[in-house]
Amino acid sequence: MGYGWGPPTCWQGWVVIAAFVVLQSVGALFLLPDKHGAFLACMTVLLTGFIGICRWKGESPSWRWVPPSPLFSSKIDKTRPDPF
């Protein structure tokens, strides 16, 4: 829920996500706990690149709202007052 993209629709999108996660993990493994500044710079570059690829190759980002589930809304007893 919120602003952004949906899940990838083709295998290339999943590869980009997997590469992003692997590169973050490698950066954390080699740069933490000693080099916090280098880690922050590395994550900034990775995130900027990831968002850039998403904007370049993906659909336009939009607001994505999840409608309330009818399973929960039908079970609420509206005749009783709210205790809160």
C-alpha positions as CSV (number, residue, x, y, z in Angstrom):
1,M,0.0,0.0,0.0
2,G,1.4,3.4,-0.9
3,Y,3.2,5.0,-3.8
4,G,5.4,3.0,-6.2
5,W,5.5,0.0,-8.5
6,G,3.9,-3.3,-8.4
7,P,5.8,-6.6,-8.5
8,P,7.8,-7.4,-11.6
9,T,5.9,-8.8,-14.6
10,C,8.9,-10.5,-16.3
11,W,12.0,-12.4,-15.2
12,Q,14.3,-9.5,-15.9
13,G,12.6,-7.5,-13.1
14,W,13.1,-10.3,-10.7
15,V,16.8,-10.5,-11.7
16,V,17.2,-6.7,-10.9
17,I,15.6,-7.2,-7.5
18,A,17.8,-10.2,-6.7
19,A,21.0,-8.4,-7.8
20,F,20.0,-5.4,-5.7
21,V,19.5,-7.6,-2.6
22,V,22.8,-9.5,-3.3
23,L,24.8,-6.3,-3.7
24,Q,23.3,-4.9,-0.5
25,S,24.3,-8.1,1.4
26,V,27.8,-8.0,-0.1
27,G,28.2,-4.4,0.9
28,A,27.0,-5.0,4.4
29,L,29.3,-8.0,4.7
30,F,32.4,-6.2,3.7
31,L,31.8,-2.7,5.0
32,L,30.0,-3.2,8.3
33,P,30.7,-2.7,11.2
34,D,33.9,-0.7,10.6
35,K,33.1,1.6,7.7
36,H,29.7,3.2,8.3
37,G,30.2,6.1,5.9
38,A,31.3,3.9,3.1
39,F,28.3,1.6,3.7
40,L,25.9,4.5,3.6
41,A,27.5,5.8,0.4
42,C,27.3,2.3,-1.1
43,M,23.7,1.9,-0.2
44,T,22.9,5.3,-1.6
45,V,24.4,4.5,-4.9
46,L,22.7,1.1,-5.0
47,L,19.3,2.5,-4.1
48,T,19.7,5.4,-6.6
49,G,20.6,2.9,-9.3
50,F,17.7,0.6,-8.4
51,I,15.1,3.4,-8.5
52,G,16.6,4.7,-11.7
53,I,16.2,1.3,-13.4
54,C,12.7,1.0,-12.1
55,R,11.8,4.4,-13.5
56,W,13.5,3.8,-16.8
57,K,12.2,0.2,-17.6
58,G,9.1,-0.1,-15.5
59,E,5.6,1.3,-15.7
60,S,4.9,4.7,-14.2
61,P,4.7,4.6,-10.4
62,S,1.3,5.2,-9.0
63,W,-0.7,5.1,-5.7
64,R,-1.6,1.6,-4.8
65,W,-4.4,1.1,-2.3
66,V,-5.6,-2.2,-1.0
67,P,-9.3,-2.3,-0.6
68,P,-10.6,-3.6,2.7
69,S,-11.3,-7.3,2.7
70,P,-15.0,-8.2,2.7
71,L,-14.2,-11.1,5.1
72,F,-13.5,-8.7,7.9
73,S,-16.0,-6.0,7.2
74,S,-19.0,-8.4,7.2
75,K,-18.1,-9.8,10.6
76,I,-18.2,-6.5,12.4
77,D,-21.4,-6.1,14.4
78,K,-22.5,-2.6,13.7
79,T,-25.4,-2.7,16.2
80,R,-23.0,-2.8,19.2
81,P,-21.4,0.5,20.3
82,D,-17.6,0.8,19.9
83,P,-16.0,0.2,23.3
84,F,-13.2,2.6,22.5
